[in-house]
Amino acid sequence: MHEMSLAEGILQIVEDAAAGQGFKRVTEVRLEIGALSGVEIEALNFCLDMVLKDSIADGARIELEKTPGQGYCLGCGENVLINALYDACPKCGSYQVQATGGTEMRVKDLLVE
C-alpha cells in the first residue's frame, strides 16, 4: 500500500513547514491529486487519519482537489483529456497518447494557526 508512504511524506512536509515557519497547528491540508497518479483516495484518507494522529495536524481537515488526466496524441497531434494511462485518444482512437498532466500529487497549501 503506497498510500501509507504518501501519507508519511505529507506529514513530513507539514512538519518541515511548521519548523521553518513557526506555526503551532495545522487546521487544513489541501492536496492536489491527478486522475492518473494511481493514488487510491479512500486508502490515502485512511492512512492520513492514522499518520496525522498525535501530530501538529491531528484533526486537520483534508481537502482533495482532483486534477484531470491530460495527454498528447501522437496520432492526431491533439491535446486531449484521458481517464486512465494507456487510454485511446478520444478524438482519433489512436493508442499513441503520452500523459502530459494529471500524474502528480502535491500538497497545495496548509491552513495554520
C-alpha positions in Angstrom: 0.0 0.0 0.0 2.0 3.0 -1.2 -0.7 5.4 0.2 0.9 4.9 3.7 4.3 6.2 2.4 2.5 9.1 0.7 0.7 9.9 4.0 4.1 9.8 5.8 5.5 12.1 3.2 2.7 14.6 3.6 3.3 14.6 7.4 7.0 15.3 6.8 6.1 18.2 4.5 3.7 19.6 7.2 6.3 19.2 10.0 9.1 20.8 7.9 6.8 23.8 7.1 5.9 24.1 10.8 9.6 24.1 11.8 10.5 26.6 9.1 7.6 29.0 9.6 6.9 28.6 13.3 3.2 27.8 13.3 1.8 25.6 16.1 -1.2 23.8 14.5 -2.4 22.8 11.1 -6.2 23.0 10.6 -6.5 22.1 7.0 -4.3 20.3 4.4 -5.2 20.8 0.8 -3.9 18.2 -1.6 -3.9 18.2 -5.4 -4.2 14.6 -6.8 -4.1 13.8 -10.5 -6.5 11.4 -12.0 -3.6 9.4 -13.5 -1.5 9.4 -10.3 -2.5 5.9 -9.2 -3.5 7.2 -5.7 -6.5 5.5 -4.1 -8.3 8.4 -2.4 -10.1 6.3 0.2 -6.9 4.5 1.2 -5.0 7.8 1.4 -7.6 9.3 3.6 -7.4 6.2 5.9 -3.6 6.4 6.1 -3.7 10.2 6.7 -6.1 9.6 9.7 -3.6 7.2 11.2 -0.4 9.2 10.4 -1.6 12.6 11.4 -2.9 11.4 14.8 -1.0 13.0 17.7 0.9 15.3 15.2 0.7 19.0 14.6 -2.1 18.2 12.1 -4.2 16.0 14.3 -7.8 16.6 13.5 -7.0 18.7 10.4 -9.5 18.8 7.6 -8.2 17.1 4.5 -9.3 18.7 1.2 -8.6 16.8 -2.0 -8.7 18.5 -5.4 -8.7 16.1 -8.3 -7.0 17.2 -11.5 -8.0 15.7 -14.8 -5.7 13.4 -16.8 -4.3 15.0 -19.9 -2.4 13.6 -22.8 -0.9 14.5 -26.2 -1.9 12.2 -29.1 0.9 11.5 -31.5 -1.7 10.2 -34.0 -3.7 13.4 -34.4 -1.5 15.9 -32.7 -4.2 17.0 -30.2 -4.1 17.6 -26.5 -6.9 15.5 -25.0 -8.4 14.6 -21.7 -7.9 11.0 -20.7 -9.3 8.9 -17.8 -6.5 6.4 -17.5 -3.0 5.8 -18.7 -2.9 3.9 -22.0 -6.5 5.0 -22.9 -7.1 5.6 -26.6 -7.4 9.1 -27.9 -11.0 10.2 -27.6 -10.6 12.1 -30.9 -9.0 9.7 -33.3 -8.8 6.3 -31.4 -5.0 6.1 -31.5 -3.3 4.4 -28.6 -0.2 6.7 -29.0 -1.2 9.1 -26.2 1.5 10.4 -23.9 0.4 11.6 -20.5 1.1 15.3 -20.0 -0.8 16.1 -16.9 -2.8 14.6 -14.0 0.0 12.2 -12.9 1.2 14.3 -10.0 0.2 14.6 -6.3 1.2 17.6 -4.2 0.5 19.4 -1.1 -1.2 22.6 -2.4 -1.3 24.5 0.8 -1.9 24.4 4.5 -4.2 26.4 6.8 -2.5 27.0 10.1 -2.7 28.7 13.5 
